[in-house]
Amino acid sequence: MCKLVLARTGVVLSCLVLASCGGGGGGVTQTQTTTQITTPPPPAVPRSSIKNLMIVVMQNNSFDHLFGTYVGAHGLNSSLPSYHQIDQAGSTITPQLLSNLSPDDLHHTRTSYQGAYDSGNMDKYAWENGDVSMDYFDNTSIGTANDGQLFGVNTLWSYAQQYALADNFFASAMASEPSNMLYMTAANVGTGSDPYGYPQLDACSAALYQQNKGIGATITPPLTFQNVGDQLSSAKISWTWFHEYFSDEQNGTCLHYVPQENVLQYFQSTANSANVQNFTLSGFQSQLSAGTLPSVMWVTASPGHSMHPGQGNIANGIEWLDNFVQAVKGSNAWANSAIVVIWDESGGWYDHVAPPQLSGTVGLGARIPVLVISPLAKTNYISSQQMDFVSILRFIQWNWALGPFTDAGQAAREAQSGNICDLLTTTCGNP
């Protein structure tokens, strides 16, 4: 007879063989044979040298708008038909350096994105969003922040020169938030593709719904499909979605807080959980000093710190971002950290590259800039491999051995995206 015995190295199959001996004594001898079946140990995590991944979410800037004249990048091209566009007054508009560092907000709904996209011609920006939507910043675009300090796009360009920049990174959705953040955390927008679809479980949604129901606002029922936070929790990997002014959701004042940008509030499993936390730079610095950062963290800047058009001088957002990066660089965590800086959507600014359209999705949308700031990033490198927000998700799943989502639809969407590993010195694999 045989029995299974658990051993430290795997499963041991132990067999007892009964054999009769000749002669009248009827004696029995016992012979035991043992076969050891080894099972491979689980992969060590993280799989790369990146122990702390920090995804910083800025807002509403296209690649051409911030890096269109960056040397070596796939930027503005005056030979393209879309470089010359006709506005609603019948005037021909071409990209110009934008001198106003506090530009107004532009149209950035799914309808306006589709209009500017114009079946891939990318030639209706001036018509849909006005002449200013064709304009761009460069490294001379420097403004005065609220504290009197000078900050500008040259800071962003400097980080690109020191580390890695992606110039073929697309929004996952041709739509506004929460779409792209849903793709980044769950490879699925579910019912959350409406920019006026507020998360039901968020304390600031009801008042906004009343305020905007006349223009189509809705309340999005809680999403129940799996997100990457669920995966991380199951694997006992620490993670946090940090959100500036989330404390104002918790205290009910809702000042400086935009529910649609706090994507984990859309999910039944994570809304108002301990993993969704308020962010302050001072609190972040304290965690850096104490060595208590989560393994995976997202940080969503408030509108005034995110470079969002209509929210003041872009110098304020660039200064905030620079303070964040410098805090990490000055800490013990820096050697094993990677900061991924993304802009959540193009915001209606002109970009000349037609985004590929993926079947069964609401994207891709126009290009956005992405920086990877890390000692593990390639130096002064521009990656032109196609990526989108789901590429960040895939890296998280690979680095912490989470695997892809078990839902077939989510897994299929993941399979449509590459990963961000071309920006890093490490060799990566699929989730």
C-alpha positions in Angstrom: 0.0 0.0 0.0 1.1 3.6 -0.5 0.5 6.9 1.3 1.4 10.5 0.5 3.7 12.3 2.9 4.3 16.0 2.8 7.9 17.0 2.9 9.6 20.4 2.8 10.8 19.8 -0.7 7.5 18.5 -2.1 5.4 15.4 -1.9 6.8 12.0 -0.9 5.1 8.9 -2.1 5.8 6.1 0.4 4.9 2.5 -0.5 4.8 -0.6 1.8 5.2 -3.8 -0.1 4.1 -7.1 1.6 5.9 -10.3 0.4 5.3 -13.9 1.6 8.3 -16.0 2.4 8.5 -19.7 1.4 8.3 -22.5 4.0 5.8 -23.3 6.7 6.5 -20.4 8.8 4.3 -18.1 6.8 6.6 -15.2 7.7 6.2 -11.7 6.1 9.0 -9.3 5.2 8.4 -5.6 4.6 10.1 -3.7 1.9 9.6 0.1 1.7 10.3 2.1 -1.4 10.2 5.9 -1.5 9.7 8.1 -4.5 10.1 11.8 -4.1 8.1 14.1 -6.4 9.4 17.6 -6.1 7.3 20.7 -6.8 9.0 24.0 -7.9 9.1 26.7 -5.2 7.0 29.8 -5.8 9.0 32.6 -7.6 10.8 35.0 -5.4 9.2 38.4 -5.4 9.8 41.0 -6.5 11.2 39.4 -9.6 13.3 42.4 -10.4 15.4 44.8 -8.2 12.4 47.1 -8.1 11.0 46.7 -4.6 9.0 50.0 -4.6 7.0 51.0 -7.6 5.5 54.5 -7.4 3.0 55.5 -10.2 2.5 59.3 -10.1 -0.7 60.4 -11.9 -0.5 63.9 -13.5 -3.3 65.1 -15.8 -4.4 66.2 -19.3 -1.3 66.7 -21.5 -0.5 65.1 -24.8 2.9 64.0 -25.8 3.2 66.6 -28.5 2.1 69.3 -26.1 4.9 68.6 -23.6 7.6 66.9 -25.7 6.8 67.8 -29.3 10.1 69.5 -29.8 12.2 67.3 -27.6 15.3 66.2 -29.5 15.2 62.6 -30.7 11.6 62.1 -29.8 8.8 61.3 -32.3 7.4 64.8 -32.0 5.8 67.6 -34.1 6.3 67.2 -37.9 5.4 70.2 -40.1 5.3 67.9 -43.2 2.2 66.1 -42.0 -1.3 67.1 -43.2 -2.5 67.3 -39.6 0.1 70.0 -38.8 -2.2 72.4 -40.8 -5.7 72.4 -39.5 -8.9 74.5 -40.2 -10.7 76.0 -37.3 -14.4 76.9 -37.2 -13.7 80.4 -38.5 -12.1 78.9 -41.6 -8.6 79.9 -40.6 -5.5 77.6 -41.0 -3.9 76.9 -37.7 -0.5 75.4 -37.1 1.3 74.5 -33.8 2.8 77.5 -32.0 4.8 77.9 -28.8 2.3 78.6 -26.0 3.2 81.5 -23.9 0.3 81.2 -21.4 1.3 78.9 -18.7 -2.2 78.9 -17.2 -4.2 77.8 -20.2 -7.9 77.1 -19.9 -9.4 73.6 -19.9 -10.1 72.0 -23.3 -12.9 69.7 -24.4 -11.9 66.1 -23.4 -15.0 63.9 -23.6 -15.2 60.7 -25.7 -17.2 62.7 -28.3 -14.6 65.5 -28.6 -11.7 62.9 -28.7 -13.4 61.0 -31.5 -14.0 64.3 -33.4 -10.4 65.4 -33.2 -9.2 61.9 -34.1 -11.3 62.0 -37.3 -10.9 58.3 -38.3 -7.1 58.5 -37.7 -6.4 61.7 -39.6 -5.8 63.7 -36.3 -6.8 66.8 -38.1 -9.9 68.2 -36.3 -8.3 69.5 -33.0 -8.6 73.2 -34.0 -12.2 72.6 -35.1 -13.2 70.6 -31.9 -11.1 72.3 -29.2 -10.1 75.7 -30.6 -6.9 77.2 -31.9 -5.0 76.9 -28.6 -5.3 73.1 -28.7 -2.7 73.0 -31.4 -0.1 74.8 -29.3 2.8 73.3 -27.2 5.2 73.9 -24.4 9.0 73.4 -24.6 12.0 73.8 -22.3 11.7 77.6 -22.3 8.2 77.3 -20.8 9.0 78.4 -17.2 6.5 79.9 -14.8 6.2 81.2 -11.3 4.6 78.8 -8.8 2.4 80.1 -5.9 5.4 80.1 -3.6 7.4 82.3 -5.9 9.7 79.6 -7.2 10.4 79.2 -10.9 9.6 75.8 -12.4 8.9 74.8 -16.0 8.9 72.1 -18.6 12.7 72.1 -18.6 12.5 70.1 -15.3 10.5 67.4 -17.2 13.0 67.4 -20.0 15.9 67.1 -17.6 14.4 64.0 -16.1 13.9 62.5 -19.6 17.6 63.2 -20.3 18.7 61.6 -17.0 16.3 58.6 -17.2 13.8 57.2 -19.7 11.0 58.6 -21.8 8.3 56.8 -23.8 7.2 58.4 -27.0 4.8 55.7 -28.2 2.6 55.4 -25.0 -1.1 55.8 -25.6 -4.1 56.4 -23.4 -5.9 53.1 -23.0 -9.2 54.8 -23.7 -10.4 57.4 -26.1 -12.3 58.9 -23.2 -11.9 60.8 -20.0 -11.6 59.5 -16.5 -12.1 57.1 -14.9 -11.5 55.1 -18.1 -7.7 55.0 -18.2 -7.3 54.4 -14.5 -9.8 51.5 -14.7 -7.7 50.0 -17.5 -4.5 50.4 -15.5 -5.9 48.8 -12.4 -8.3 46.2 -14.0 -7.9 46.0 -17.8 -11.7 46.7 -17.9 -13.8 49.9 -17.8 -17.0 48.0 -17.0 -19.6 50.7 -16.7 -17.1 53.3 -15.7 -16.4 55.0 -19.1 -18.7 58.0 -18.4 -16.8 61.1 -17.2 -19.9 62.1 -15.4 -20.5 58.6 -13.9 -19.6 59.2 -10.3 -18.7 56.2 -8.0 -21.7 55.2 -5.9 -19.6 54.4 -2.8 -17.8 57.8 -2.7 -19.2 60.3 -0.2 -18.7 63.2 -2.6 -20.6 61.7 -5.5 -24.2 62.5 -4.5 -23.7 66.3 -4.4 -21.9 66.3 -7.8 -24.6 64.1 -9.3 -27.2 66.7 -8.3 -25.1 69.5 -9.6 -24.5 67.9 -13.0 -27.5 65.6 -13.7 -28.8 68.2 -16.1 -25.8 67.5 -18.4 -26.0 63.7 -18.1 -24.4 62.8 -14.8 -25.0 59.3 -13.5 -24.1 57.2 -10.5 -22.0 54.2 -11.4 -23.0 51.0 -9.5 -20.1 49.4 -7.6 -17.8 47.4 -9.9 -17.4 43.8 -8.8 -14.7 42.4 -11.2 -11.2 41.8 -9.9 -8.7 44.6 -9.8 -4.9 44.5 -9.2 -5.4 45.7 -5.6 -7.4 42.5 -5.0 -4.5 40.5 -6.5 -1.9 42.3 -4.4 -3.9 41.8 -1.2 -4.4 38.1 -1.9 -0.6 37.7 -2.4 0.0 39.7 0.8 1.9 42.4 -1.2 1.5 45.8 0.4 -0.1 48.5 -1.7 -1.8 51.9 -1.4 -3.7 54.2 -3.7 -2.7 57.6 -2.4 -5.0 60.5 -3.3 -4.4 64.2 -2.5 -7.4 65.6 -0.5 -9.0 62.3 0.0 -9.3 63.5 3.6 -11.9 66.0 2.2 -14.0 63.0 1.0 -13.7 61.5 4.4 -14.7 64.6 6.3 -17.4 65.5 3.8 -16.1 68.9 2.6 -15.1 67.5 -0.8 -12.8 70.5 -1.4 -10.1 70.0 -4.2 -11.3 66.4 -4.5 -12.5 64.8 -7.8 -14.2 61.4 -7.3 -13.8 60.3 -10.9 -10.0 60.4 -10.5 -10.0 58.1 -7.4 -10.5 54.9 -9.3 -10.4 52.4 -6.4 -13.6 54.1 -5.2 -15.5 52.4 -8.1 -14.9 48.9 -6.8 -17.0 47.2 -4.1 -13.8 45.5 -2.8 -11.7 48.6 -2.3 -13.9 51.6 -1.9 -13.1 53.5 1.3 -10.8 50.6 2.3 -7.5 51.0 4.3 -5.7 50.8 1.0 -7.1 54.1 -0.2 -5.4 56.8 1.7 -5.0 60.6 1.8 -1.7 61.9 0.4 0.5 64.7 1.7 4.1 65.3 0.8 5.1 65.5 4.5 3.4 62.2 5.3 5.1 60.6 2.3 8.5 61.9 3.5 7.8 60.4 6.9 7.1 57.0 5.4 10.3 57.3 3.4 12.3 58.0 6.5 10.7 55.2 8.4 11.0 52.7 5.6 7.3 51.9 5.6 6.4 52.5 2.0 4.1 50.0 0.4 5.6 47.9 -2.4 3.2 49.3 -5.0 1.7 52.7 -4.7 -0.2 55.1 -6.9 -0.2 58.9 -6.1 -2.9 61.0 -7.7 -2.1 64.7 -7.6 -4.9 67.2 -6.9 -6.0 69.4 -9.8 -3.8 72.3 -8.6 -0.8 70.0 -8.5 -1.4 68.0 -11.6 -0.8 70.4 -14.5 -4.5 70.2 -15.4 -5.5 73.1 -17.7 -7.8 75.5 -15.9 -6.2 74.9 -12.5 -3.5 77.6 -12.5 0.1 77.8 -13.6 1.7 74.6 -14.6 4.7 75.6 -12.5 2.8 74.5 -9.4 2.4 70.9 -10.7 6.0 70.6 -11.9 7.3 71.9 -8.5 5.1 69.4 -6.7 6.3 66.6 -8.9 9.9 67.6 -8.5 9.5 67.7 -4.7 8.2 64.2 -4.8 11.0 62.9 -6.9 13.7 64.6 -4.9 12.3 63.2 -1.7 12.6 59.6 -3.1 16.1 60.3 -4.5 17.2 61.5 -1.0 16.0 58.4 0.8 17.3 54.9 1.4 14.5 53.6 -0.8 15.9 55.2 -4.0 18.3 52.3 -5.0 15.4 49.9 -5.4 12.6 52.3 -6.5 11.0 53.2 -9.8 8.9 56.3 -10.3 6.5 56.1 -13.3 5.2 59.5 -14.1 2.1 59.4 -16.3 -0.5 61.9 -17.6 -3.9 60.4 -17.3 -5.1 61.6 -20.7 -4.2 63.9 -23.5 -6.7 66.5 -22.4 -7.7 67.6 -25.9 -4.2 68.9 -26.8 -3.0 68.1 -30.3 -1.0 64.9 -30.9 -0.1 63.9 -34.5 0.1 60.1 -34.0 -3.1 58.2 -34.7 -3.7 55.8 -31.8 -4.2 52.1 -32.9 -7.8 50.9 -32.2 -8.1 47.7 -30.2 -11.0 45.5 -30.8 -13.6 45.2 -28.0 -12.3 48.3 -26.2 -12.9 52.1 -26.0 -9.3 52.8 -27.1 -6.6 53.4 -27.7 -6.6 57.2 -27.1 -4.0 59.9 -28.1 -0.4 59.6 -26.9 0.6 60.9 -23.5 4.2 61.4 -22.1 5.5 58.8 -19.7 8.7 59.1 -17.7 10.4 56.3 -15.7 12.7 57.9 -13.1 14.9 55.3 -11.4 18.4 54.1 -11.0 17.0 51.0 -12.8 15.8 53.0 -15.8 17.8 53.3 -19.0 19.8 56.5 -19.2 18.8 59.2 -21.6 16.6 56.7 -23.4 13.5 57.1 -25.6 11.4 54.0 -26.0 9.3 53.8 -29.1 7.7 50.4 -28.3 3.9 50.6 -28.2 2.5 50.8 -24.6 -0.6 52.0 -22.8 -1.9 52.0 -19.2 -2.4 48.3 -19.2 1.4 47.9 -19.8 1.9 49.3 -16.2 -0.6 46.7 -14.9 1.2 43.9 -16.7 4.5 44.9 -15.1 3.0 44.9 -11.6 1.6 41.4 -12.2 4.9 40.2 -13.5 7.2 41.8 -10.9 5.1 40.5 -8.0 4.2 37.1 -9.6 0.5 37.8 -9.5 -0.3 36.4 -12.9 -3.0 37.8 -15.3 -6.6 38.2 -14.3 -8.6 34.9 -14.2 -11.6 36.6 -16.0 -11.3 35.8 -19.7 -12.3 39.2 -20.9 -9.8 41.0 -18.6 -7.0 38.6 -19.6 -7.8 39.1 -23.3 -7.5 42.9 -22.9 -4.1 42.4 -21.1 -2.9 40.3 -24.0 -3.4 43.3 -26.3 -0.8 45.4 -24.5 3.0 45.3 -24.2 4.9 46.0 -21.1 7.0 48.9 -19.8 10.2 46.9 -19.6 11.9 48.6 -22.5 12.3 51.6 -20.3 14.2 49.6 -17.7 17.6 47.9 -17.4 15.9 44.8 -16.1 14.7 41.9 -18.2 11.0 41.3 -17.8 8.4 38.7 -18.7 4.7 38.3 -19.1 2.4 38.2 -16.0 
